[in-house]
Amino acid sequence: MIQVQGLTKLYGEFRAVDDVSFTVQPGEVLGLVGPNGAGKTTSLRCLAGIIPPSGGVLRICGHDLVKDPVSAKRHLAFFPDEPRLFDYLTVWQHLTFVARIYQVVGYEPLAEQLLEELELGGRKNALPGELSRGMKQKLAIACGLLHSPKVIYFDEPLTGLDPIGIRRMKDSILQRARGGAAIVISSHLLHLVEEICSHILILQNGRKVADGTLEEIRRKFSEEQADANLEEVFFRATASPPPLPADVAKPGRGG
Amino acid sequence: MFSALFYLQYHSVKNRTVSRLKRLKQPKYLAGAIVGGLYFSYYFVRPFMMPGQGVQALPVARLPGDPEWVELIAATALAVITLAAWVLPNRRTVLAFTEAEVAFLFPAPISRRGLIHYKLVRSQAAILFTVLLLTLITHRWGGRAWIQMAGWWLMLSTLNLHLLGASFARTMLLDRGISNWQRRVGVLGAVGLVLVAAVWWVRQALPPLTAPDFADLERVKSYVSSVANSTPAIVLLFPFRLVVGPYLAGDALGFLRALPGAMGVLLAHYAWVVKSNVAFEEASAEASRKLAEKVAAIRSGNWQAAGGKAKAGRSPFHLSPAGPAPTAFFWKNLISANRGITFRTWVIIAAVVLGVAVGMGNIGGGRTLPVVAGAIAAMLAVWSVLLGTQIVRQDFRQDLDYLDVLKLFPVAPWQVAFGQLLAPAVILTGVQWLLLAVAAVLVPQTPNFPWRWPAVLSAALSLAMVLPALNFISLVIPNAAVLLFPAWLQAGKEGPQGIETTGQRLIAFLGQFLAFLVALIPAALAFGAVFFLARLAAVWWVATPLAALAATAVLAIEAAFGIYWLGWLFQRFDISSELNP
């Protein structure tokens, strides 16, 4: 579903993402973790087609994101940490606009259903400025899910949500995965990643440090501690300088 | 305590200045500073330093010579502003603090009076800058600079204190359960009573104007002058005359004579404001949050969001989910442009304007009004071609903050570019066609106008043909500039201001203008060639539309290439590299 080979992103001489490879299959939830500046958000923005990669091959549902971006983007949705909404469009106008862009014929019942599920049914004519942060996030989610994407990216999905919102967001992510979507979540909240992700990818200084199921990662870094949690694994994985790409390519799942 | 506040103020100004100076190391800011400095010095400082040099004011713009009238008008204007401060606002006292000031100063052990003093001192920076600017502008009409500076300072400082004092009073009334409408009725009732009494007094003292008197301007002026010098007007306008007195003093002696009165009013206002004990913190904290949002909106180029509470715009037409993607961008940007104005409203406005123009045209007979209206319409049409794109900005310039969202969409880049330009192009073309129609109806009313109707129609039709493509080209240029040099036109969240930014805008505008002229050359050549050939077989008013058609074709091809190029720029635009230079 998501195939990434040798993803590289340069800013001048600086390598923000350096030769990262992985795959995410339908139904899998990949947790992208790493310290600040590890290249998580840059990777996600490259994977979403927002910024052009400097190198590598990115395939979304079989479509090359660089060579055929339109076909690839039809299948994906990206939810940034801050909901990005047009100030001048109402809730319903956002959905109408997105329906036309993604050619979602007969979108009205689905849009109504999404708004009801997300408790926005009564705010159809509200502008984003009249919504709370949580409501804005819900509207961004409604817009992103309207075209039933097969690939979904979340950047810090729990930012600004209340406990009920957090629970619903986790359920929603797992529900989408069960429905066959390939999901990538970038987050600093390791307990969230541990709770809902089936696979982990650890980045440091733009390079892949580890990649695999939680169990595989744990085995690699736990130092004979079978019950080590992701936090302990994370510190061990990122404490030392990252191994060379050739070293990590061997145990990796996709690269 | 005051030393800490002084420290904050001093270092804020110092650091801001130093950072602006450091920024001049970047060529774009240095070039902007040089051009901006030249612009300001040519238009404002040169006439100030060397009277008689630089750009001269138009004679019609000169202030009326009679100081009595100037004083009357200035005092009345000040009275109206003062009255408005008591009638119009509906909010509690709002002292504009920044979010950082709210976070640091409100919880700190600083008295309310201390905060007011801090704000008064801070407001002086803005007042002094405004004084400088106003003096540079008004000094071009003559007078002594130092008198004007001191006069402006006294007027603006007094007004600033009065607006603050009035807001304190409004808050106190609200705290005592007197609503905004009750206050307005009370203030307007009191002012109305005073005015009725004054009118009654004047009618007793002066014979009223009769109908024939209104035809004689001198008689009307003389009557107004008598009213202004009557006891009620002298009493009512007395404090306002005191405030404007120093500014209008012709010489140093006159200034010194007027100074005590103005200073007295200023000090009375200061005492009033400082002795007020009104809780302004809550409203100020809320206002600072809104101010921060507004500033962020302006800095991100979203002026509409900054213009107060946004209103939901009605959909201009039904957008079905199937169809070309550019229509969706057109629909979205029309909503942004026409909050509450639908296509039907535009048609009604156009019909009314054209109806009025036709009505005026029927007056005919070389009357001045229709001819002037027609000339204004023609000038506006020309002006809109050159500068319309700076006003209608519902395109990439508006959505620069949303480019990452637009990039997520499964739409070909050229389609996004075309869709983004559609709304401003259609709006501009619609307005230009309307102006052209008005001009075509009215300008031929000019006495001895050489063209007959077929010629007028030919010219109007030719221009109407060329305009849409021309608008697309003129829109491609600033949008491409935004995507090529975003830091020049919207320098991230830093939001630089000052002379260097003015210079940058001037350079950008000149660049756009030059690019526009270059784009016109092939179309002009095509026009000339076809016109020359057509003239061999037809009269000029038949040849002109044919030549315009050829020019339109060339412009349309240029516009298509421009849109495709814009799409390519959009596709490769990487805001993150702009933020990580």
Interface residues (C-beta under 8 A of the other chain):
Chain A: Y11 G12 F14 T42 R45 A48 G49 I50 I51 P52 P69 V70 S71 A72 K73 R74 L76 A77 F78 P80 R84 F86 D87 Y88 L89 T90 Q93 T96 F97 A99 R100 I101 Y102 Q103 V104 V105 G106 Y107 N125 A126 L127 G129
Chain B: A297 N302 Q304 A305 K309 A310 K311 A312 G313 S315 L319 S320 P321 A322 G323 A325 T327 A328 W331 K332 I335 S336 R339 D399 Y402 D404 V405 K407 L408 F409 P410 V411 A412 Q571 R572 D574 I575 S576 S577 N580
